[in-house]
Each structure stands twice: as C-alpha cells, then as structure tokens.
Amino acid sequence: MEYQAKYITDDIKLSCYEDKFFKSDVMFDHHMLIWFISGETKIVQADATYFFKKGDIFLIPRNQLATIINYPKDGQPHKTVVMHLSTTRLRNFYANLNVKPKALELQKIYSFNNHPLLESCLASLIPYFEMKELPEDIASLKITEAVSILRTIDKETDNVLANFEEPGKIDLASYMEKNFMFNLPLEKFSFLTGRSLTTFKRDFSKAFSTTPQRWLTQKRLELAHYHFIEKKKKPIDVCYEVGFENLSHFSYAFKKQFGYTPTSLINGK
C-alpha cells in the first residue's frame, strides 16, 4: 500500500492513500475534523454507515468505534486534510468560556458538507505542508479558528468538544453485543466499558461463559452469514464489515464454522 502523510504538527496532517483501498478498525482518541480533497470513505459504526466524498467535511467525536474503508476515486488518490482536536487543546480553548455541555445519549458523526467557512479554513493549510519552516504557533491558531467556526455553525458541537469525561463503567454484555464487529485490541474494549483489562476479562467470562476471542469470532461469523442470506452482500464487503482483516482468513474461518464457504452459500451449492 502506497501511503504518504505530510505534517504541519502531530495534530494536522495531509493524508494520501494511492492503493485500491485501505481498511482499519479504530477507536478515535481525539476528535477528528476531516476535509476531503479526493477519493471516498465508508465509515461503518454500530448504528449507522456513512459515505464521504470530495468536498465533504465532517467531525468524528472521540472514543467511538468504527470501521474505516478508504477508496481512490476517478483516478485520484484518497486524499484528506485531517485535524486532531485533542483534549488538551480543547481544554485550553474552553477554559475561559462558560460552557456546560449536555450529555449526549447518541454520539454521531457531524457533517458540514461544502461549508465555505470550514472549507476556507482547511484549504488554507495546504501551502503549509510544503514548507520546511513554519510560522510559530500556526497549528494552534488554525485549530482555534476551526473550533470557533464549528461552534458558530452548529451549537451542538459544544456538547461534544467541551465534554472531557472518560468512559465510565457500563453494562459489558450490552456494549459488546452492539460493537463486536470492530476488530480492536481487548485493551480498547476494556477502556470503553470502564474497566481494567483484568476486570474486563473476568466480567466477560461471567457474562458469556467463554473467552472474548472465541465469542467475537463466532458473533462475527454469524453476522456474516446473515449478511449473505438476508442482505445478499459480496464476501469482500462482508469480510471487512464484520471485523476480519483479510478475505482468505475470513473464508477459512467461515467454512470451519459452518462447513461451507461463503461462495458456496451465495451460489446455493
């Protein structure tokens, strides 16, 4: 995979994927503001699937699980400007503001497609990626500008950006039933359910009477089977959406579980 990234700072980068596609299951440690220059992205979450293309601008809140699939489009690479809105920077931004964020029951991705103020702010970063010596504090100024614009065009973003709480202890079984398709380290699942890794494994065993890995594999294969039968999806799409990293491993595990391959099931053989 041909991947290139240019940085103004660790918080602002120009990201470019040249290959056919790139897939990753992630948990976002920081809010991310993204502007599409070219290409397409499919973002699959537990409750929704999003598609973004050239010109789109969107904000992904932190501590969310998602499958990200990046594609080139129309002969152009997948190219984006990515701005990380870290908790440290946002604390400094909101320090002197009287903002009391409301708890949001449903975290979502916020879309600001083709908004002129945001697009102008993010497009103005492009020349800086080619500079060897940057003006002092330019990243901080640009992030402050972007956050100020976000707050102006959507008041609800304060409830996201000014909320600095970490995940508390929640019902493990319900959370895992909702998010099992994301292929992340157990340490991430334990953090998101408000537990140490040791406590997570113990509580998981009590809830499901098996190990996390065995349970996750079985749930992902069952979901794949459902997609083939009910949704008529292709193996290459199902493989990545249910949490597997490559098609050959997925096909092997599927046949071991059900006794036939995905292709045989689809073709009715």
C-alpha positions in Angstrom: 0.0 0.0 0.0 1.4 3.4 -1.0 0.6 5.8 1.8 2.0 9.3 2.3 1.4 11.7 5.1 2.7 15.3 5.5 2.5 17.0 8.8 2.3 20.6 10.0 2.3 19.3 13.5 1.2 16.0 15.1 -2.3 17.4 15.1 -2.6 18.4 11.5 -1.7 16.2 8.5 -2.3 15.8 4.8 -3.1 12.1 4.3 -2.9 10.3 0.9 -3.6 6.6 0.0 -2.7 5.6 -3.5 -3.8 1.9 -3.4 -7.1 0.3 -4.2 -8.4 0.7 -0.7 -7.4 0.8 2.9 -9.4 -0.6 5.8 -8.9 -0.2 9.5 -11.0 -0.7 12.7 -10.3 2.2 15.0 -11.2 3.9 18.2 -10.6 7.6 18.0 -8.5 9.0 20.9 -9.2 12.6 19.7 -12.0 14.3 17.9 -11.1 14.5 14.2 -12.1 17.2 11.7 -11.6 15.9 8.1 -11.8 17.6 4.7 -11.9 15.5 1.6 -9.8 16.6 -1.3 -10.3 13.4 -3.4 -11.4 9.8 -3.0 -14.1 8.3 -1.0 -14.5 6.9 2.6 -17.0 4.4 4.0 -17.4 4.6 7.8 -19.3 1.7 9.4 -20.5 2.1 13.0 -22.8 0.0 15.1 -25.9 2.1 14.4 -25.1 3.8 11.1 -23.0 3.7 7.9 -21.6 6.9 6.3 -20.2 7.7 2.9 -18.0 10.7 2.3 -16.5 12.1 -0.9 -14.7 15.0 -2.5 -15.6 18.3 -0.8 -17.2 16.8 2.2 -16.2 18.0 5.7 -17.1 16.0 8.8 -16.3 15.7 12.6 -15.8 12.4 14.2 -16.1 12.5 18.0 -13.5 10.7 20.2 -14.0 7.3 21.9 -16.1 5.9 19.1 -15.6 2.6 17.3 -15.7 2.5 13.6 -14.5 0.6 10.5 -12.9 2.9 8.1 -12.6 1.9 4.4 -10.8 4.4 2.1 -11.0 4.3 -1.7 -9.4 6.2 -4.5 -12.0 7.7 -7.0 -12.0 8.8 -10.6 -8.2 8.1 -11.0 -7.5 10.3 -8.0 -6.0 9.0 -4.7 -7.8 9.1 -1.3 -6.6 12.5 0.0 -7.7 14.3 3.1 -6.7 17.1 5.4 -7.0 15.7 9.0 -7.1 17.9 12.1 -6.9 16.3 15.5 -8.8 18.2 18.2 -7.0 17.0 21.3 -8.5 17.1 24.8 -5.5 19.3 25.9 -6.1 21.9 23.2 -9.8 21.9 23.7 -9.4 22.3 27.5 -7.3 25.4 26.8 -9.9 26.7 24.3 -12.9 26.3 26.7 -11.0 27.4 29.9 -12.4 30.9 29.9 -15.8 30.1 28.3 -18.9 29.5 30.4 -19.9 26.3 28.6 -21.8 23.4 30.3 -22.0 20.6 27.8 -25.1 18.4 27.8 -24.7 14.6 27.9 -25.5 13.1 24.5 -27.2 9.7 24.5 -26.3 9.1 20.9 -22.8 10.0 19.5 -22.9 10.7 15.8 -20.6 11.9 13.0 -21.3 15.6 12.2 -21.4 16.6 8.6 -20.6 20.1 7.3 -20.5 19.4 3.6 -19.1 22.2 1.5 -19.4 24.8 4.2 -17.5 27.8 2.9 -16.0 28.9 6.3 -14.7 25.5 7.2 -13.5 24.7 3.7 -11.6 28.0 3.6 -10.0 27.3 6.9 -8.9 23.8 6.0 -7.9 24.7 2.4 -5.6 27.4 3.8 -3.5 24.7 5.4 -2.4 23.2 2.1 0.6 25.6 1.4 2.0 24.9 4.9 2.5 21.2 4.1 5.2 22.2 1.6 7.1 24.5 3.9 10.2 23.4 5.8 10.0 26.2 8.4 6.6 27.1 9.7 5.3 30.3 11.4 5.3 29.8 15.2 2.0 28.5 16.7 0.4 28.2 13.3 -1.2 24.9 14.2 -2.7 26.3 17.4 -4.1 29.3 15.5 -5.7 27.1 12.8 -7.2 24.7 15.3 -8.6 27.6 17.3 -10.1 29.0 14.1 -11.6 25.7 13.1 -13.2 25.2 16.6 -14.6 28.7 16.5 -16.2 28.0 13.2 -17.7 24.7 14.3 -19.3 26.4 17.3 -20.7 29.1 15.1 -22.3 26.9 12.5 -23.6 24.2 14.9 -24.2 25.0 18.6 -24.5 21.3 19.4 -20.8 20.7 18.8 -20.1 22.3 22.3 -21.7 19.2 23.8 -19.1 17.2 22.0 -15.9 19.3 22.1 -16.3 20.6 25.7 -17.1 17.2 27.2 -13.9 15.9 28.7 -15.3 12.9 30.6 -13.7 9.5 30.0 -15.9 6.4 29.6 -17.4 5.1 32.9 -18.3 1.6 33.8 -21.2 0.4 31.7 -23.0 -2.8 31.0 -20.4 -5.0 29.3 -22.8 -7.5 27.7 -24.9 -4.9 26.0 -21.9 -2.9 24.8 -20.2 -6.0 23.3 -23.4 -7.2 21.6 -23.6 -3.8 19.9 -19.9 -3.4 19.0 -18.5 -6.9 18.4 -17.8 -6.3 14.7 -14.9 -3.9 15.4 -11.6 -5.7 15.4 -9.8 -3.9 18.2 -7.4 -5.0 21.0 -9.2 -6.1 24.2 -7.5 -3.2 25.9 -9.6 -0.8 23.9 -12.8 -2.6 24.7 -11.9 -2.7 28.4 -11.3 1.1 28.3 -14.6 1.9 26.6 -16.5 -0.2 29.1 -14.8 1.5 32.0 -12.7 -1.5 33.2 -9.1 -2.6 33.6 -8.2 -5.4 31.2 -8.2 -8.0 34.0 -11.7 -6.9 35.2 -12.9 -6.9 31.6 -11.9 -10.5 31.0 -13.4 -11.6 34.3 -16.7 -9.8 33.7 -16.8 -11.1 30.1 -16.4 -14.7 31.3 -19.3 -14.2 33.7 -21.5 -12.7 31.0 -20.8 -15.1 28.1 -19.2 -18.2 29.7 -16.4 -18.2 27.1 -13.3 -16.2 26.2 -13.6 -12.8 24.4 -11.8 -14.1 21.3 -13.9 -17.2 20.8 -17.1 -15.2 21.3 -16.0 -12.4 19.0 -15.1 -14.8 16.2 -18.5 -16.6 16.5 -20.5 -13.4 16.6 -18.7 -12.0 13.5 -19.2 -15.2 11.5 -22.9 -15.3 12.5 -23.3 -11.7 11.3 -21.5 -12.5 8.1 -23.9 -15.4 7.5 -26.9 -13.1 8.0 -25.4 -10.6 5.5 -25.1 -13.3 2.9 -28.6 -14.7 3.3 -30.6 -11.5 4.1 -28.6 -8.7 2.5 -27.1 -10.5 -0.5 -23.8 -8.9 0.1 -20.5 -9.9 -1.5 -17.8 -11.7 0.5 -15.3 -8.9 0.0 -17.7 -6.4 1.6 -18.9 -8.6 4.4 -15.4 -9.7 5.3 -14.3 -6.2 6.3 -17.6 -5.0 7.8 -17.8 -7.9 10.3 -14.3 -7.4 11.7 -11.9 -9.6 9.6 -8.7 -8.3 8.2 -8.4 -10.3 5.0 -10.6 -12.4 2.8 -8.7 -15.7 2.9 -8.7 -15.8 6.7 -12.4 -14.9 6.7 -13.3 -17.7 4.2 -11.3 -20.3 6.2 -13.0 -19.3 9.5 -16.4 -19.3 7.8 -16.0 -22.7 6.4 -14.7 -24.1 9.7 -17.7 -22.6 11.5 -20.5 -23.6 9.0 -19.0 -26.4 6.9 -19.2 -24.5 3.6 -17.6 -21.4 2.0 -19.2 -18.0 1.6 -19.2 -18.5 -2.2 -21.0 -21.9 -1.9 -23.7 -20.3 0.3 -24.2 -17.4 -2.1 -24.4 -19.8 -5.1 -26.7 -22.2 -3.3 -24.3 -25.1 -3.6 
